[in-house]
Amino acid sequence: MNAPQLMTFNAGSSTVKIGLFSLSDGLALQVGSGTIDFRHVPLKLELTQPEGVIEITLTAQVSDDLHEVLDETLDWLSKHFSLDRLRAIGHRVVHGGDRLISPIAVDDQSLAAIAELIPLAPLHQPQSLRLIKAIQHLRPHLLQTASFDTAFHQNQADHVRAFALPGKWFDIGIKRYGFHGLSYQSITKKISVEFPRLSDGKIVIAHLGSGASVCGVDQGMSCDTSMGFSTLDGIPMATRCGMLDPGVILYFLQHEKMQAKEIQHMLYEQSGLLGISGISADTRELQESTLTRARLAIDIFTFRIAGEIARIATTLGGMQTLVFTAGIGEHQPYIREAVCKRLEWLGVRIDNTANNFAAETSRIISQPDSRVSVMVIPTNEEQIIADESAAIVKQRALK
């Protein structure tokens, strides 16, 4: 493989997804992918390439700087891909605030700006920083780029982004930012290519995975989203609480005498589906359980998703298309059916046979008489990161 190569890192709170791309005429064409889950001991690199999927056990130990893990990972990847022709690594960074609103080439100044936003995304932002700094150490001359999840939502109106707090707080950045923007970009782009007659309409997208949110798009632009100031807001998630009365936080502080870090740990890592059920953060396990609290967790999850979809449809002034995406949204028909059943009053009608097909390609799962086109579309955040990184590589080559 003689073409220039590009790699992407999509850092979650405990995993990193790796995309491998070939650059042809400035376009990024995916040739492979990988995943490392830092919760598994020993670490494993699951690598997907044209020949199939292989699982590689890593001997490196997880350290604060990740130097050993990434060094071993790059060594393994070089056995399967032409990393000697690697031109750049593009990163997904969850929070860009109001300053980092477009893809950038990483330098010391932008790295400091990313670090300043750690308090707004304490689970995800440090992971991205660790990966960037580890690559800087291992390959100091390699171009790195950053794409921001918050950037897609920057054009939302002030009355959507503002909290009902004294105005000075909005002015210093206490506002709704929204997240999962790279996923929403991916879905919006796919609709414009695969279903162009729907692309200019009012679209609500439900990104349902371990992290979950809902976004309203009109004319390809984000108008409202369920996540706000932090990745805690909106619908309940695997271990995150979702929307919460701020009086609950005051109660924890004043009457339970809990410390801020203790509350943070509970809201990010012990709540959501795991907290409600007491047994699992995985909706598949909860669906199979006969326990009352497992049933309650699923009911709360689907109830809140449907509620956010209806709320965001109000922002849009209607809804022509509803899209399910991400791990749960793409692969769990039961969740889609439960959400859509709560939206029947809006004219949502799904075809149960279409809904039960495995998610391999984009498809419509609504009945012909449904007032809303309901779709399942696989998201590809790595492709968006690669496209944005490739554009920076091309721009720098022209200078």
VOVEXGU-135263 format. One record per residue: residue in one letter; x, y, z of N, C-alpha, C in turn. Coordinates in steps of 0.2 Angstrom, whole numbers, padded with zeros to 4 digits, always signed. Example, Ala and Ser with C-alpha at 12.3 -4.5 7.8 and 13.67 -1.06 7.14 Angstrom:
A+0066-0028+0039+0062-0022+0039+0066-0016+0039S+0064-0011+0035+0068-0005+0036+0064+0000+0039
# end
This chain:
M+0004-0006+0000+0000+0000+0000+0004+0006+0000N+0005+0010-0006+0010+0015-0007+0007+0022-0005A+0000+0022-0005-0003+0029-0003-0002+0031+0004P-0002+0038+0004-0001+0041+0011-0006+0038+0016Q-0005+0038+0022-0009+0035+0027-0011+0040+0032L-0017+0039+0035-0020+0043+0041-0023+0039+0046M-0022+0041+0052-0025+0037+0058-0030+0042+0062T-0035+0039+0065-0039+0043+0069-0040+0039+0076F-0040+0043+0081-0042+0041+0088-0048+0044+0090N-0053+0040+0092-0059+0042+0095-0059+0040+0102A-0058+0044+0107-0057+0042+0114-0063+0043+0117G-0065+0037+0121-0071+0037+0125-0068+0038+0132S-0073+0037+0137-0070+0038+0144-0066+0032+0146S-0067+0026+0143-0063+0020+0145-0061+0016+0139T-0062+0018+0133-0060+0015+0127-0057+0020+0122V-0054+0017+0117-0052+0021+0111-0053+0017+0105K-0056+0020+0100-0058+0017+0093-0052+0020+0089I-0049+0016+0085-0044+0018+0080-0047+0017+0073G-0046+0022+0069-0048+0022+0062-0041+0022+0058L-0041+0018+0052-0035+0018+0048-0037+0020+0041F-0034+0025+0038-0037+0027+0031-0031+0028+0026S-0033+0027+0020-0028+0029+0015-0030+0035+0011L-0025+0039+0010-0027+0046+0007-0026+0045-0001S-0031+0047-0004-0031+0047-0012-0034+0053-0014D-0030+0057-0018-0033+0064-0020-0036+0068-0015G-0033+0068-0009-0035+0072-0003-0041+0069+0001L-0044+0063-0002-0049+0060+0001-0047+0054+0006A-0050+0053+0012-0049+0048+0016-0053+0042+0015L-0050+0036+0013-0054+0030+0012-0052+0025+0018Q-0057+0023+0021-0055+0018+0027-0053+0012+0025V-0048+0009+0028-0045+0003+0026-0045-0002+0032G-0046+0001+0038-0046-0004+0044-0048+0000+0050S-0049-0004+0055-0051+0000+0062-0049-0005+0067G-0049-0002+0073-0047-0006+0079-0050-0003+0085T-0050-0007+0091-0053-0004+0097-0049-0007+0103I-0047-0003+0108-0044-0005+0114-0049-0003+0120D-0051-0008+0124-0055-0006+0130-0050-0007+0136F-0049-0001+0139-0044-0001+0145-0047-0004+0151R-0053-0006+0151-0056-0010+0157-0054-0017+0157H-0052-0020+0151-0050-0027+0151-0043-0028+0153V-0042-0033+0157-0035-0035+0159-0034-0043+0157P-0029-0045+0152-0024-0040+0149-0028-0036+0144L-0025-0031+0142-0027-0026+0136-0027-0030+0130K-0032-0029+0126-0033-0032+0119-0034-0027+0114L-0031-0028+0108-0032-0024+0102-0036-0028+0097E-0042-0026+0096-0047-0029+0091-0046-0026+0085L-0043-0029+0080-0041-0026+0074-0045-0028+0068T-0049-0024+0064-0053-0026+0058-0049-0023+0052Q-0048-0028+0047-0045-0026+0041-0048-0030+0036P-0047-0029+0029-0050-0032+0024-0050-0040+0024E-0045-0043+0027-0045-0050+0028-0049-0053+0034G-0051-0048+0038-0055-0051+0044-0053-0047+0050V-0056-0050+0056-0055-0047+0062-0050-0052+0066I-0045-0048+0069-0040-0052+0073-0040-0049+0080E-0038-0053+0085-0038-0050+0092-0031-0051+0094I-0028-0046+0096-0021-0045+0098-0020-0044+0106T-0017-0048+0110-0016-0047+0117-0010-0042+0118L-0011-0037+0121-0005-0032+0122-0002-0034+0129T+0005-0033+0129+0008-0035+0135+0009-0028+0139A+0009-0023+0136+0010-0016+0140+0005-0015+0145Q+0007-0012+0150+0003-0010+0156+0000-0003+0155V-0006-0002+0157-0009+0005+0157-0005+0010+0162S-0003+0015+0159+0000+0020+0164-0003+0027+0162D-0001+0032+0167-0004+0038+0166-0003+0041+0159D+0003+0040+0157+0005+0043+0150+0003+0039+0144L+0002+0033+0145+0000+0028+0139+0005+0027+0134H+0012+0029+0136+0017+0028+0131+0018+0021+0129E+0018+0016+0134+0020+0009+0132+0014+0006+0128V+0008+0008+0130+0002+0005+0127+0002+0007+0119L+0003+0014+0118+0003+0016+0111+0009+0014+0107D+0014+0013+0110+0020+0011+0107+0019+0004+0104E+0016+0000+0109+0015-0007+0107+0010-0008+0101T+0004-0003+0102-0001-0003+0097+0001-0001+0091L+0005+0004+0090+0008+0007+0084+0012+0001+0081D+0016-0002+0085+0020-0008+0082+0016-0013+0079W+0011-0015+0082+0006-0020+0079+0003-0018+0073L+0001-0011+0073-0003-0009+0067+0002-0008+0061S+0008-0007+0063+0013-0006+0057+0015-0013+0054K+0013-0019+0057+0013-0025+0054+0008-0026+0049H+0002-0022+0049-0003-0024+0045-0005-0018+0040F-0002-0012+0042-0003-0006+0038+0003-0002+0037S+0003+0002+0032+0010+0006+0030+0010+0012+0034L+0012+0011+0041+0013+0017+0045+0019+0021+0044D+0023+0019+0040+0029+0023+0038+0027+0028+0033R+0021+0028+0030+0018+0033+0026+0013+0037+0030L+0013+0037+0036+0008+0040+0040+0009+0048+0040R+0004+0051+0038+0004+0059+0037+0001+0062+0043A-0003+0059+0047-0007+0063+0052-0011+0058+0056I-0012+0060+0063-0017+0057+0067-0022+0062+0069G-0028+0061+0068-0034+0065+0069-0037+0062+0076H-0039+0067+0080-0042+0065+0087-0049+0068+0087R-0053+0064+0090-0060+0067+0092-0059+0070+0099V-0060+0076+0100-0060+0079+0107-0067+0081+0109V-0070+0079+0114-0077+0080+0116-0078+0088+0117H-0074+0092+0120-0076+0099+0121-0071+0104+0118G-0074+0108+0114-0070+0114+0112-0072+0120+0114G-0077+0121+0118-0080+0127+0121-0082+0132+0115D-0081+0138+0117-0083+0143+0111-0077+0146+0107R-0071+0143+0109-0065+0145+0105-0063+0140+0100L-0064+0134+0101-0062+0129+0097-0068+0126+0093I-0070+0130+0088-0076+0128+0084-0075+0125+0077S-0069+0124+0076-0068+0120+0069-0062+0116+0070P-0060+0111+0065-0055+0107+0066-0048+0111+0066I-0043+0108+0070-0037+0112+0070-0031+0107+0070A-0025+0110+0068-0019+0107+0069-0017+0108+0076V-0015+0103+0080-0013+0103+0087-0006+0107+0088D-0006+0112+0092+0000+0115+0094+0000+0116+0101D+0005+0119+0104+0005+0120+0111+0000+0124+0114Q-0002+0129+0110-0008+0134+0112-0014+0131+0112S-0016+0127+0107-0022+0123+0106-0023+0118+0112L-0017+0115+0113-0017+0109+0118-0018+0112+0125A-0016+0118+0126-0017+0122+0133-0025+0123+0133A-0028+0125+0127-0035+0127+0127-0039+0121+0128I-0037+0115+0126-0041+0109+0127-0040+0107+0134A-0035+0108+0137-0034+0106+0144-0038+0110+0149E-0039+0117+0147-0043+0121+0151-0050+0119+0152L-0052+0115+0147-0059+0113+0147-0061+0106+0150I-0055+0103+0154-0056+0097+0157-0062+0097+0162P-0063+0103+0166-0068+0103+0171-0075+0102+0168L-0076+0103+0161-0082+0103+0158-0084+0096+0155A-0078+0092+0154-0079+0085+0152-0074+0081+0155P-0075+0079+0162-0069+0076+0166-0068+0069+0164L-0072+0066+0161-0071+0059+0159-0067+0058+0152H-0069+0062+0148-0067+0062+0141-0061+0066+0139Q-0061+0072+0141-0056+0077+0139-0049+0074+0141P-0048+0072+0147-0041+0069+0149-0039+0064+0145Q-0043+0059+0142-0041+0054+0138-0039+0056+0131S-0042+0061+0129-0039+0064+0122-0033+0067+0123L-0032+0071+0129-0025+0074+0130-0020+0069+0131R-0021+0063+0134-0016+0058+0135-0014+0055+0129L-0019+0054+0124-0017+0051+0118-0013+0056+0114I-0015+0062+0114-0011+0067+0110-0004+0068+0112K-0003+0068+0119+0003+0069+0122+0008+0063+0121A+0005+0057+0121+0008+0051+0120+0011+0051+0113I+0007+0053+0108+0009+0053+0101+0015+0058+0100Q+0014+0064+0104+0019+0069+0104+0026+0066+0106H+0026+0062+0111+0032+0059+0114+0035+0054+0109L+0030+0050+0107+0033+0044+0102+0034+0046+0095R+0031+0051+0093+0032+0053+0086+0031+0061+0086P+0036+0064+0088+0036+0072+0090+0035+0076+0083H+0037+0073+0077+0036+0077+0071+0030+0076+0067L+0026+0071+0070+0020+0069+0066+0014+0074+0067L+0011+0076+0062+0005+0081+0063-0001+0078+0066Q-0004+0081+0071-0010+0079+0074-0015+0084+0074T-0021+0082+0073-0027+0087+0072-0032+0085+0077A-0036+0090+0078-0042+0089+0083-0049+0091+0080S-0054+0087+0081-0060+0088+0079-0065+0088+0085F-0069+0093+0085-0073+0094+0092-0080+0092+0091D-0083+0088+0096-0090+0086+0097-0094+0092+0098T-0092+0097+0101-0096+0103+0102-0097+0108+0096A-0093+0107+0091-0093+0112+0086-0099+0112+0082F-0102+0106+0081-0108+0106+0077-0114+0110+0079H-0114+0111+0086-0119+0115+0089-0118+0122+0090Q-0113+0125+0087-0111+0132+0089-0116+0137+0086N-0120+0135+0081-0125+0140+0078-0131+0140+0081Q-0132+0136+0086-0139+0136+0090-0140+0143+0093A-0147+0145+0093-0149+0152+0095-0147+0153+0103D-0146+0159+0105-0145+0160+0112-0150+0158+0116H-0157+0159+0114-0162+0156+0118-0162+0149+0119V-0159+0145+0115-0158+0138+0116-0152+0136+0120R-0147+0140+0120-0141+0139+0123-0140+0141+0131A-0144+0147+0132-0144+0150+0138-0148+0147+0144F-0145+0147+0150-0148+0145+0156-0152+0151+0159A-0157+0150+0163-0160+0155+0166-0157+0157+0172L-0150+0160+0171-0146+0162+0177-0144+0169+0175P-0141+0173+0180-0139+0180+0179-0134+0180+0173G-0135+0185+0168-0132+0185+0162-0125+0185+0162K-0121+0187+0168-0114+0186+0168-0111+0179+0167W-0115+0174+0169-0113+0167+0168-0113+0165+0161F-0118+0167+0157-0118+0165+0150-0112+0169+0147D-0110+0175+0149-0105+0178+0146-0098+0175+0147I-0097+0171+0153-0091+0168+0154-0091+0161+0152G-0096+0159+0149-0096+0152+0146-0101+0147+0149I-0105+0149+0154-0109+0144+0157-0116+0144+0153K-0116+0139+0149-0121+0138+0144-0122+0131+0141R-0126+0130+0137-0127+0123+0134-0123+0123+0128Y-0119+0118+0128-0114+0117+0122-0116+0111+0117G-0119+0106+0120-0121+0100+0116-0115+0096+0114F-0116+0089+0113-0111+0085+0112-0113+0080+0106H-0109+0075+0105-0110+0070+0100-0110+0073+0093G-0107+0079+0092-0108+0083+0086-0105+0079+0080L-0099+0075+0081-0096+0072+0075-0101+0066+0073S-0105+0063+0077-0110+0058+0075-0115+0061+0071Y-0118+0067+0074-0123+0071+0070-0121+0073+0064Q-0115+0075+0063-0112+0077+0056-0112+0071+0052S-0110+0065+0054-0110+0059+0050-0117+0058+0048I-0122+0058+0052-0128+0056+0050-0131+0061+0045T-0130+0067+0046-0133+0073+0042-0130+0072+0035K-0123+0070+0035-0120+0069+0028-0122+0063+0025K-0124+0058+0028-0126+0052+0025-0133+0053+0022I-0137+0056+0026-0144+0058+0024-0144+0062+0017S-0139+0067+0017-0139+0071+0011-0137+0067+0005V-0133+0062+0006-0130+0058+0000-0135+0052-0001E-0138+0048+0004-0142+0043+0003-0150+0044+0002F-0152+0049+0005-0159+0051+0005-0160+0058+0004P-0157+0061-0001-0157+0068-0002-0164+0072-0002R-0169+0068-0003-0176+0071-0003-0178+0073+0005L-0174+0070+0009-0176+0071+0016-0171+0076+0020S-0165+0078+0016-0160+0081+0019-0161+0088+0021D-0166+0092+0018-0168+0098+0019-0173+0099+0024G-0176+0094+0027-0182+0094+0031-0179+0094+0039K-0184+0093+0043-0183+0094+0050-0182+0087+0053I-0176+0086+0055-0174+0079+0057-0172+0079+0064V-0174+0074+0068-0172+0072+0075-0168+0066+0075I-0162+0066+0077-0157+0061+0078-0156+0059+0085A-0157+0052+0086-0156+0049+0093-0150+0045+0093H-0144+0048+0096-0138+0044+0096-0138+0041+0103L-0139+0034+0102-0140+0030+0108-0134+0025+0109G-0130+0026+0114-0125+0022+0115-0124+0022+0123S-0117+0021+0125-0116+0021+0132-0117+0029+0134G-0115+0033+0130-0117+0040+0131-0123+0041+0126A-0127+0045+0127-0133+0046+0123-0136+0053+0123S-0138+0055+0117-0142+0062+0117-0146+0062+0111V-0150+0067+0110-0154+0068+0105-0153+0075+0102C-0153+0076+0095-0152+0082+0092-0157+0083+0086G-0159+0090+0086-0164+0092+0081-0160+0096+0075V-0161+0094+0069-0157+0097+0063-0162+0099+0058D-0161+0106+0056-0165+0109+0051-0161+0112+0046Q-0162+0110+0039-0158+0112+0034-0150+0111+0035G-0149+0105+0038-0142+0103+0040-0139+0106+0046M-0142+0110+0049-0139+0114+0055-0142+0112+0062S-0138+0111+0067-0141+0109+0073-0145+0115+0076C-0151+0113+0079-0155+0118+0082-0156+0117+0089D-0156+0111+0091-0157+0110+0098-0154+0103+0100T-0152+0102+0106-0149+0095+0108-0150+0094+0115S-0151+0088+0117-0153+0086+0124-0147+0087+0129M-0141+0086+0127-0135+0087+0132-0134+0095+0132G-0131+0097+0138-0131+0104+0138-0124+0106+0140F-0123+0109+0146-0116+0111+0149-0111+0106+0149S-0113+0100+0151-0109+0094+0152-0112+0088+0149T-0108+0083+0149-0110+0076+0146-0115+0072+0151L-0117+0076+0156-0122+0073+0161-0129+0074+0159D-0130+0079+0155-0137+0081+0154-0141+0077+0149G-0148+0078+0150-0152+0075+0145-0155+0069+0147I-0155+0064+0142-0157+0057+0144-0153+0053+0148P-0155+0048+0152-0151+0044+0156-0147+0040+0152M-0141+0038+0154-0136+0034+0150-0134+0028+0154A-0129+0025+0151-0126+0018+0154-0125+0019+0162T-0121+0024+0163-0119+0026+0170-0120+0033+0172R-0122+0037+0167-0123+0044+0169-0131+0046+0170C-0132+0051+0174-0139+0052+0177-0143+0055+0172G-0141+0059+0167-0146+0063+0163-0148+0069+0167M-0154+0072+0164-0157+0078+0167-0158+0077+0175L-0156+0081+0179-0157+0081+0186-0159+0088+0189D-0163+0088+0193-0165+0094+0197-0159+0096+0201P-0157+0103+0200-0151+0105+0204-0152+0105+0211G-0158+0105+0213-0159+0104+0220-0157+0098+0224V-0156+0093+0219-0154+0086+0222-0146+0087+0224I-0143+0091+0219-0135+0092+0221-0135+0096+0227L-0139+0101+0228-0139+0105+0234-0140+0101+0240Y-0145+0096+0240-0147+0092+0245-0141+0087+0247F-0137+0085+0242-0131+0081+0243-0126+0085+0247L-0125+0091+0245-0120+0095+0248-0122+0097+0255Q-0128+0099+0256-0130+0102+0262-0132+0098+0268H-0135+0092+0265-0138+0088+0270-0135+0081+0271E-0132+0079+0265-0128+0072+0266-0121+0074+0267K-0119+0080+0266-0112+0082+0267-0107+0079+0263M-0109+0077+0257-0105+0074+0252-0100+0079+0249Q-0094+0076+0247-0089+0081+0244-0090+0081+0236A-0088+0086+0233-0089+0087+0226-0087+0081+0222K-0081+0078+0223-0078+0073+0219-0083+0066+0220E-0085+0066+0226-0090+0060+0228-0096+0060+0223I-0099+0066+0223-0105+0067+0219-0103+0066+0212Q-0098+0069+0209-0096+0068+0202-0095+0061+0201H-0092+0057+0205-0091+0050+0203-0098+0046+0203M-0102+0048+0207-0109+0045+0207-0113+0047+0201L-0113+0053+0199-0117+0055+0194-0114+0053+0187Y-0107+0052+0186-0104+0050+0180-0104+0043+0179E-0103+0039+0185-0101+0032+0185-0105+0027+0188Q-0110+0030+0193-0114+0025+0197-0121+0026+0195S-0123+0030+0191-0130+0032+0190-0133+0029+0183G-0138+0032+0180-0140+0030+0174-0143+0023+0175L-0143+0019+0169-0146+0012+0169-0143+0008+0175L-0136+0008+0176-0133+0005+0181-0136+0006+0188G-0136+0013+0189-0139+0015+0196-0146+0013+0197I-0150+0014+0192-0158+0012+0193-0158+0005+0194S-0155+0001+0190-0156-0006+0190-0153-0010+0196G-0147-0007+0197-0142-0010+0202-0139-0016+0200I-0140-0018+0193-0136-0024+0191-0132-0023+0185S-0134-0019+0180-0130-0018+0174-0131-0011+0171A-0126-0009+0167-0127-0003+0162-0129-0005+0155D-0129-0011+0154-0131-0014+0147-0138-0015+0146T-0141-0012+0141-0148-0013+0140-0150-0020+0138R-0145-0023+0135-0147-0030+0133-0147-0035+0139E-0143-0034+0144-0144-0038+0150-0150-0036+0154L-0152-0030+0154-0158-0027+0157-0164-0030+0154Q-0164-0030+0147-0170-0033+0144-0171-0040+0145E-0166-0044+0147-0166-0051+0148-0168-0053+0155S-0167-0048+0160-0168-0049+0167-0175-0049+0169T-0177-0052+0174-0184-0053+0176-0185-0048+0182L-0180-0045+0184-0180-0040+0190-0184-0034+0189T-0188-0032+0194-0192-0026+0193-0188-0020+0191R-0182-0019+0195-0178-0013+0194-0175-0013+0187A-0174-0019+0184-0171-0019+0177-0176-0016+0172R-0183-0018+0173-0188-0016+0169-0189-0009+0170L-0188-0006+0176-0189+0001+0177-0184+0005+0174A-0178+0002+0174-0172+0006+0170-0174+0007+0163I-0176+0001+0160-0178+0002+0152-0184+0007+0151D-0189+0006+0156-0194+0011+0155-0192+0018+0156I-0188+0020+0161-0186+0027+0161-0182+0029+0155F-0177+0025+0153-0173+0026+0147-0177+0028+0141T-0182+0023+0139-0186+0025+0133-0191+0030+0134F-0193+0031+0140-0198+0037+0142-0194+0044+0141R-0188+0044+0143-0184+0050+0143-0182+0052+0136I-0180+0046+0132-0178+0047+0125-0184+0050+0121A-0190+0047+0122-0196+0049+0118-0198+0056+0120G-0197+0058+0127-0199+0065+0129-0194+0070+0126E-0188+0068+0125-0183+0073+0122-0184+0074+0115I-0186+0068+0111-0188+0069+0104-0194+0073+0103A-0199+0073+0107-0205+0077+0107-0203+0084+0108R-0199+0085+0113-0197+0092+0115-0193+0096+0109I-0188+0092+0106-0184+0095+0101-0188+0096+0095A-0193+0091+0094-0198+0092+0088-0201+0099+0089T-0203+0101+0095-0206+0107+0096-0201+0113+0094T-0195+0112+0096-0190+0117+0094-0190+0118+0086L-0190+0112+0083-0189+0113+0075-0196+0115+0072G-0201+0115+0076-0208+0116+0073-0211+0111+0069G-0209+0104+0071-0211+0099+0067-0205+0093+0066M-0207+0088+0063-0202+0082+0063-0204+0078+0057Q-0200+0078+0051-0201+0074+0046-0198+0067+0046T-0192+0067+0050-0188+0061+0050-0185+0060+0057L-0185+0054+0059-0182+0052+0065-0177+0047+0064V-0171+0048+0066-0165+0043+0065-0163+0040+0071F-0162+0034+0072-0158+0030+0077-0151+0028+0075T-0147+0030+0079-0140+0028+0078-0136+0026+0084A-0129+0024+0083-0125+0022+0088-0126+0015+0091G-0123+0013+0095-0123+0006+0097-0130+0003+0099I-0133+0006+0103-0140+0004+0105-0145+0006+0099G-0145+0012+0097-0149+0014+0092-0149+0010+0085E-0143+0008+0084-0142+0004+0078-0144-0004+0078H-0143-0006+0085-0143-0014+0085-0148-0016+0090Q-0152-0012+0093-0157-0015+0098-0164-0013+0096P-0168-0017+0092-0174-0016+0090-0179-0015+0095Y-0179-0018+0101-0183-0017+0106-0183-0010+0109I-0178-0007+0109-0177+0000+0112-0181+0005+0107R-0179+0004+0100-0182+0008+0095-0190+0007+0095E-0192+0001+0096-0199+0000+0096-0203+0003+0102A-0199+0003+0108-0202+0006+0114-0202+0013+0114V-0197+0016+0111-0197+0024+0110-0203+0026+0105C-0203+0022+0100-0208+0024+0094-0215+0023+0097K-0216+0018+0101-0223+0017+0103-0225+0023+0107R-0221+0026+0111-0222+0032+0115-0223+0039+0111L-0222+0038+0104-0222+0044+0100-0228+0043+0094E-0232+0038+0095-0237+0036+0091-0242+0042+0090W-0243+0046+0095-0247+0052+0095-0245+0057+0090L-0238+0057+0088-0235+0061+0083-0236+0058+0076G-0239+0053+0076-0240+0050+0069-0234+0045+0067V-0230+0043+0072-0225+0038+0071-0227+0031+0071R-0226+0028+0065-0228+0021+0065-0222+0017+0062I-0220+0012+0065-0214+0008+0063-0217+0001+0060D-0213-0001+0056-0214-0008+0053-0210-0013+0057N-0213-0017+0061-0210-0022+0065-0205-0026+0062T-0207-0029+0056-0202-0033+0052-0196-0029+0050A-0197-0023+0047-0191-0019+0045-0187-0017+0051N-0190-0016+0057-0186-0014+0063-0182-0020+0066N-0184-0026+0064-0180-0032+0067-0174-0034+0063F-0173-0031+0057-0167-0032+0053-0161-0030+0057A-0156-0034+0056-0149-0031+0059-0147-0025+0055A-0143-0021+0059-0141-0014+0056-0135-0015+0052E-0135-0016+0046-0129-0016+0042-0129-0010+0037T-0135-0008+0035-0135-0002+0030-0140+0002+0032S-0140+0008+0030-0146+0013+0032-0152+0011+0029R-0157+0012+0033-0164+0009+0030-0170+0013+0034I-0175+0013+0030-0182+0015+0033-0185+0010+0037I-0187+0011+0043-0191+0006+0047-0198+0008+0048S-0200+0013+0045-0207+0016+0047-0212+0013+0041Q-0219+0013+0043-0224+0010+0039-0225+0016+0034P-0228+0014+0028-0229+0019+0022-0234+0024+0025D-0238+0023+0029-0243+0028+0032-0241+0032+0038S-0234+0031+0040-0232+0035+0045-0231+0042+0043R-0233+0047+0047-0231+0054+0046-0224+0056+0047V-0220+0052+0050-0213+0053+0051-0209+0047+0048S-0204+0048+0044-0200+0043+0041-0195+0041+0047V-0195+0035+0049-0191+0033+0054-0185+0028+0051M-0179+0030+0053-0173+0027+0050-0168+0024+0055V-0164+0019+0053-0158+0017+0056-0153+0019+0052I-0148+0023+0054-0142+0024+0050-0136+0023+0054P-0131+0019+0052-0125+0018+0056-0121+0025+0056T-0118+0027+0062-0114+0033+0062-0107+0031+0061N-0103+0036+0059-0096+0034+0057-0092+0041+0059E-0091+0041+0066-0087+0047+0068-0080+0047+0066E-0077+0041+0065-0070+0041+0063-0069+0044+0056Q-0074+0043+0051-0074+0045+0045-0074+0053+0045I-0078+0056+0049-0078+0063+0050-0072+0066+0052I-0069+0063+0057-0062+0065+0060-0057+0064+0054A-0057+0059+0050-0052+0058+0045-0053+0063+0039D-0060+0065+0038-0061+0070+0032-0058+0076+0035E-0059+0078+0041-0057+0085+0043-0049+0085+0044S-0046+0079+0046-0039+0079+0046-0036+0079+0040A-0039+0076+0035-0036+0075+0028-0036+0082+0025A-0042+0086+0026-0042+0093+0024-0036+0097+0026I-0035+0096+0033-0029+0100+0036-0022+0098+0032V-0022+0091+0031-0015+0089+0028-0015+0092+0021K-0020+0092+0017-0020+0095+0011-0019+0102+0011Q-0022+0106+0015-0021+0113+0016-0013+0115+0017R-0010+0111+0022-0003+0112+0024+0001+0110+0018A-0001+0105+0014+0004+0104+0008+0004+0109+0003L-0002+0113+0002-0002+0118-0003+0001+0124-0001K+0004+0125+0005+0007+0131+0008+0014+0131+0005
# end
